[in-house]
Amino acid sequence: MTRERLIELLGQDIPGDWEGDNAYQGLQILRKYTANLICGADHDIIYSENIDQLIKAGITENDCKELRRLNWMVNDDEYLACFV
């Protein structure tokens, strides 16, 4: 997985059709790749691991697609993020 491909996958316009807590479900996916699940937060958004670290850990295209379906995105070309 390249940085460009990860950003492309998480930038796709995919309708969110999840049930339950999409942020929590995304964190469950991310825990396969990092112990630093939440690296920061703002008013209504959480930031997870740096995308370069996730790429080094071997994040898959399928997991990226599932994160996008759950409304996760890349913020500032650096971190995965999700509105909560």
Secondary structure, 3 states (H helix, E strand, C coil): CCHHHHHHHCCCCCCCCCCCCHHHHHHHHHCCCCCCCCCEECCCEEEEEEHHHHHHHCCCHHHHHHHHHCCEEEECCCEEEEEC
